[in-house]
Amino acid sequence: MTLAAFDLASRTGWAIAEKPYRSVPSPIERAAGAPVPRRWYGHIYVKNNTREPFGRFLLEYEIWFRRFFHEYQPTGIFYERPFSNAKQPATRLLMSLAAVVEQLAYRQNIPIMGRYEPKTVKLHATGNGNAKKHHMVEAAKNVGWSVTADDEADALWLLDYGIAKLPKNVRDSNDVIQTSATDGIAEARSA
């Protein structure tokens, strides 16, 4: 069973984790030698050329997400909830990417396990909900992730936060992850 997280943007960061799901150990636990969970991560960049139709840009992202879902076969997804106080083009982009993820996940029966605000993820990673990009990268490196870009760090922290928020029976279970269509609450159920 694989969980995936996406930091949606024109350069989308992604991260995946397989069982056992664990969030990052606290500084005290790390000092005592607790292992940092192994994760895979990266990013995809699709240039949004303003001379080409926006629909083409979204189609390129859809193709990438389809390949990602086929390759990693996630059983649950987290993504950063788009914020609506951004400039109009950025809001349109983020809302559209979220719609692509939601639609593809629905078609493939992959539950959306969480949609989290950027401030919440920043607070989780750094203790500051207004942390800058370099703070997120620094926090990721401090726990042992060798990220090369802020979108990778954001995706890893988003995944970590999502895992930390999963009910204990879901984190610890080898059963199939299911969510209620109405409330999105995760449960573990035997296959």
TIDOPA-982580 format. One record per residue (C-alpha): chain; x, y, z; residue in three letters; residue number from 1. Coordinates in nm, 4 decimals, always signed. Layout:
TIDOPA-982580
   ch       east      north         up    aa     i
    A          X          Y          Z   ALA   NUM
...
//
This chain:
TIDOPA-982580
   ch       east      north         up    aa     i
    A    +0.0000    +0.0000    +0.0000   MET     1
    A    +0.1394    +0.3345    -0.1086   THR     2
    A    +0.0411    +0.6871    -0.0066   LEU     3
    A    +0.1192    +0.9817    -0.2345   ALA     4
    A    +0.1332    +1.3563    -0.1685   ALA     5
    A    +0.1346    +1.6393    -0.4214   PHE     6
    A    +0.2426    +2.0010    -0.3797   ASP     7
    A    +0.0404    +2.1315    -0.6739   LEU     8
    A    +0.1922    +2.4076    -0.8895   ALA     9
    A    +0.3389    +2.4507    -1.2369   SER    10
    A    +0.6327    +2.2637    -1.0790   ARG    11
    A    +0.4559    +1.9961    -0.8756   THR    12
    A    +0.6431    +1.8230    -0.5970   GLY    13
    A    +0.5500    +1.4639    -0.5176   TRP    14
    A    +0.6341    +1.2157    -0.2454   ALA    15
    A    +0.5325    +0.8581    -0.1731   ILE    16
    A    +0.5525    +0.6321    +0.1296   ALA    17
    A    +0.4904    +0.2617    +0.1648   GLU    18
    A    +0.4030    +0.0600    +0.4731   LYS    19
    A    +0.4913    +0.0979    +0.7498   PRO    20
    A    +0.3599    +0.4540    +0.7552   TYR    21
    A    +0.5455    +0.6619    +1.0124   ARG    22
    A    +0.5791    +1.0313    +1.0563   SER    23
    A    +0.9219    +1.1837    +1.1118   VAL    24
    A    +1.0632    +1.1200    +1.4601   PRO    25
    A    +1.0826    +1.4158    +1.6963   SER    26
    A    +1.4268    +1.5712    +1.7593   PRO    27
    A    +1.4488    +1.3729    +2.0853   ILE    28
    A    +1.3587    +1.0477    +1.9081   GLU    29
    A    +1.6135    +1.1224    +1.6327   ARG    30
    A    +1.8821    +1.1897    +1.8944   ALA    31
    A    +1.8013    +0.8475    +2.0401   ALA    32
    A    +1.8569    +0.6893    +1.6958   GLY    33
    A    +1.5000    +0.6544    +1.5679   ALA    34
    A    +1.5052    +0.5942    +1.1910   PRO    35
    A    +1.3702    +0.8519    +0.9491   VAL    36
    A    +1.1038    +0.6902    +0.7279   PRO    37
    A    +1.2215    +0.6063    +0.3782   ARG    38
    A    +1.0397    +0.8085    +0.1170   ARG    39
    A    +1.0641    +0.8631    -0.2564   TRP    40
    A    +1.0164    +1.2081    -0.3989   TYR    41
    A    +1.0731    +1.4379    -0.6925   GLY    42
    A    +0.9019    +1.6995    -0.9022   HIS    43
    A    +0.7522    +1.7540    -1.2448   ILE    44
    A    +0.7604    +2.0828    -1.4316   TYR    45
    A    +0.5229    +2.1613    -1.7148   VAL    46
    A    +0.5735    +2.5094    -1.8565   LYS    47
    A    +0.2494    +2.7015    -1.8817   ASN    48
    A    +0.3062    +2.8752    -2.2146   ASN    49
    A    +0.0603    +3.1644    -2.2294   THR    50
    A    +0.0477    +3.1397    -2.6098   ARG    51
    A    -0.0924    +2.7884    -2.5951   GLU    52
    A    -0.4375    +2.6975    -2.4655   PRO    53
    A    -0.4579    +2.6388    -2.0909   PHE    54
    A    -0.6375    +2.3130    -2.1654   GLY    55
    A    -0.3227    +2.1758    -2.3290   ARG    56
    A    -0.1243    +2.2494    -2.0123   PHE    57
    A    -0.3848    +2.0631    -1.8048   LEU    58
    A    -0.3811    +1.7725    -2.0487   LEU    59
    A    -0.0023    +1.7410    -2.0102   GLU    60
    A    -0.0460    +1.7285    -1.6327   TYR    61
    A    -0.3226    +1.4720    -1.6635   GLU    62
    A    -0.0941    +1.2511    -1.8723   ILE    63
    A    +0.1807    +1.2828    -1.6104   TRP    64
    A    -0.0593    +1.2007    -1.3243   PHE    65
    A    -0.1939    +0.8992    -1.5132   ARG    66
    A    +0.1614    +0.7668    -1.5566   ARG    67
    A    +0.2388    +0.8376    -1.1919   PHE    68
    A    -0.0741    +0.6533    -1.0746   PHE    69
    A    +0.0076    +0.3608    -1.3043   HIS    70
    A    +0.3705    +0.3377    -1.1896   GLU    71
    A    +0.3259    +0.3857    -0.8131   TYR    72
    A    -0.0347    +0.2660    -0.7724   GLN    73
    A    -0.1150    +0.4840    -0.4714   PRO    74
    A    -0.3869    +0.3638    -0.2373   THR    75
    A    -0.4399    +0.7101    -0.0896   GLY    76
    A    -0.3586    +1.0693    -0.1835   ILE    77
    A    -0.2871    +1.3934    +0.0015   PHE    78
    A    -0.2498    +1.7284    -0.1669   TYR    79
    A    -0.1973    +2.0887    -0.0709   GLU    80
    A    -0.5313    +2.2662    -0.0785   ARG    81
    A    -0.5271    +2.5545    -0.3255   PRO    82
    A    -0.5549    +2.8949    -0.1657   PHE    83
    A    -0.7936    +3.1459    -0.3136   SER    84
    A    -0.6314    +3.4730    -0.2126   ASN    85
    A    -0.3625    +3.4408    -0.4797   ALA    86
    A    -0.3548    +3.6356    -0.8022   LYS    87
    A    -0.6187    +3.5145    -1.0459   GLN    88
    A    -0.3872    +3.3182    -1.2834   PRO    89
    A    -0.2289    +3.1327    -0.9899   ALA    90
    A    -0.5686    +3.0545    -0.8385   THR    91
    A    -0.6935    +2.9234    -1.1724   ARG    92
    A    -0.3849    +2.7050    -1.2102   LEU    93
    A    -0.4008    +2.5589    -0.8576   LEU    94
    A    -0.7754    +2.4952    -0.8633   MET    95
    A    -0.7450    +2.3300    -1.2058   SER    96
    A    -0.4604    +2.1013    -1.0946   LEU    97
    A    -0.6605    +2.0006    -0.7875   ALA    98
    A    -0.9536    +1.9163    -1.0152   ALA    99
    A    -0.7275    +1.6987    -1.2337   VAL   100
    A    -0.6055    +1.5059    -0.9274   VAL   101
    A    -0.9572    +1.4672    -0.7849   GLU   102
    A    -1.0986    +1.3467    -1.1168   GLN   103
    A    -0.8242    +1.0924    -1.1833   LEU   104
    A    -0.8335    +0.9654    -0.8252   ALA   105
    A    -1.2097    +0.9230    -0.8493   TYR   106
    A    -1.1829    +0.7362    -1.1805   ARG   107
    A    -0.9272    +0.4970    -1.0328   GLN   108
    A    -1.1041    +0.4625    -0.6972   ASN   109
    A    -0.8117    +0.6118    -0.5036   ILE   110
    A    -0.9306    +0.7932    -0.1926   PRO   111
    A    -0.8229    +1.1510    -0.1239   ILE   112
    A    -0.7008    +1.1142    +0.2333   MET   113
    A    -0.6474    +1.4846    +0.2993   GLY   114
    A    -0.6381    +1.8325    +0.1501   ARG   115
    A    -0.4243    +2.0546    +0.3710   TYR   116
    A    -0.3639    +2.4291    +0.3839   GLU   117
    A    -0.0059    +2.5433    +0.3136   PRO   118
    A    +0.0112    +2.7201    +0.6522   LYS   119
    A    -0.0808    +2.3971    +0.8325   THR   120
    A    +0.1945    +2.2022    +0.6572   VAL   121
    A    +0.4492    +2.4806    +0.7215   LYS   122
    A    +0.3554    +2.4846    +1.0898   LEU   123
    A    +0.3991    +2.1070    +1.1059   HIS   124
    A    +0.7408    +2.1204    +0.9369   ALA   125
    A    +0.8970    +2.4283    +1.0941   THR   126
    A    +0.6764    +2.5427    +1.3807   GLY   127
    A    +0.5955    +2.8572    +1.1787   ASN   128
    A    +0.2864    +2.8727    +0.9588   GLY   129
    A    +0.4462    +3.1561    +0.7602   ASN   130
    A    +0.7757    +2.9776    +0.6922   ALA   131
    A    +0.9554    +3.0632    +0.3691   LYS   132
    A    +1.0532    +2.8071    +0.1052   LYS   133
    A    +1.4140    +2.7843    +0.2236   HIS   134
    A    +1.2914    +2.7067    +0.5777   HIS   135
    A    +1.0936    +2.4090    +0.4458   MET   136
    A    +1.4011    +2.2794    +0.2609   VAL   137
    A    +1.6186    +2.3309    +0.5696   GLU   138
    A    +1.3674    +2.1444    +0.7895   ALA   139
    A    +1.3611    +1.8551    +0.5396   ALA   140
    A    +1.7396    +1.8353    +0.5356   LYS   141
    A    +1.7456    +1.8460    +0.9171   ASN   142
    A    +1.5503    +1.5192    +0.9309   VAL   143
    A    +1.7671    +1.3490    +0.6708   GLY   144
    A    +1.5886    +1.4090    +0.3404   TRP   145
    A    +1.8281    +1.5158    +0.0644   SER   146
    A    +1.5832    +1.7363    -0.1234   VAL   147
    A    +1.6985    +1.9518    -0.4118   THR   148
    A    +1.3967    +2.1814    -0.4434   ALA   149
    A    +1.1354    +2.3441    -0.2221   ASP   150
    A    +0.8484    +2.1646    -0.3954   ASP   151
    A    +1.0031    +1.8287    -0.3000   GLU   152
    A    +1.0357    +1.9455    +0.0609   ALA   153
    A    +0.6755    +2.0665    +0.0602   ASP   154
    A    +0.5506    +1.7332    -0.0761   ALA   155
    A    +0.7489    +1.5371    +0.1838   LEU   156
    A    +0.6163    +1.7511    +0.4684   TRP   157
    A    +0.2645    +1.7261    +0.3281   LEU   158
    A    +0.2974    +1.3479    +0.3219   LEU   159
    A    +0.4399    +1.3466    +0.6729   ASP   160
    A    +0.1561    +1.5626    +0.8033   TYR   161
    A    -0.1036    +1.3482    +0.6298   GLY   162
    A    +0.0440    +1.0304    +0.7779   ILE   163
    A    +0.0525    +1.1878    +1.1241   ALA   164
    A    -0.3182    +1.2748    +1.0886   LYS   165
    A    -0.4282    +0.9269    +0.9809   LEU   166
    A    -0.6187    +0.7356    +1.2461   PRO   167
    A    -0.3899    +0.4894    +1.4243   LYS   168
    A    -0.5830    +0.1885    +1.2932   ASN   169
    A    -0.5189    +0.3048    +0.9351   VAL   170
    A    -0.1464    +0.3753    +0.9900   ARG   171
    A    -0.0913    +0.0392    +1.1563   ASP   172
    A    -0.3185    -0.1782    +0.9440   SER   173
    A    -0.2340    -0.3845    +0.6380   ASN   174
    A    -0.5975    -0.3702    +0.5324   ASP   175
    A    -0.7354    -0.1743    +0.2390   VAL   176
    A    -0.7764    +0.1983    +0.2957   ILE   177
    A    -1.1286    +0.3201    +0.2321   GLN   178
    A    -1.2900    +0.6575    +0.2811   THR   179
    A    -1.6472    +0.7610    +0.3140   SER   180
    A    -1.7666    +0.9345    -0.0017   ALA   181
    A    -1.9409    +1.1975    +0.2085   THR   182
    A    -1.6856    +1.2889    +0.4719   ASP   183
    A    -1.3468    +1.1652    +0.3454   GLY   184
    A    -1.2637    +1.0015    +0.6803   ILE   185
    A    -1.0170    +0.7171    +0.6409   ALA   186
    A    -1.0823    +0.3718    +0.7773   GLU   187
    A    -0.9017    +0.0405    +0.7465   ALA   188
    A    -1.1163    -0.2458    +0.6234   ARG   189
    A    -1.0228    -0.6022    +0.5502   SER   190
    A    -1.0044    -0.6803    +0.1807   ALA   191
//
